[in-house]
Amino acid sequence: EIIQNADDARATEVKFYLDCRVLQTLSPLLLSDFSHGNRSNLEVLLKQFTGPALLSYNNAPFTKEDWESIQSLQRSGKAKNPHKIGKFGIGFNSVYHIT
């Protein structure tokens, strides 16, 4: 899906990065801002989101139409263009399910 979107956007470059870092401790500043004296509970909650990550990048600019389209399921701005792969408007939903 990520590669198809890059192709539709006419990107000439697509990169994937696997970041295997795991954050061992959370910022005390972050914890003090949001924990309200309950640091351990917040730290347990946030640690589930601090593991490895897969990042993707392409060199095509993200347009206003792209922003509008990504906010709506099954309403693609590509629907009228037969040359676009992602014309059905449901593909990026699969990316949401992975994240």
Protein Blocks (a to p, Z undefined) as FASTA:
>chain_A
ZZmmmmmnopabdcddddfbdcfbdcfklmmmmnnopamlmmmmmmmmmcccdddddfbd
cdfklmmmmmpghiafklmmmkbmklnopmmmmmmmmZZ
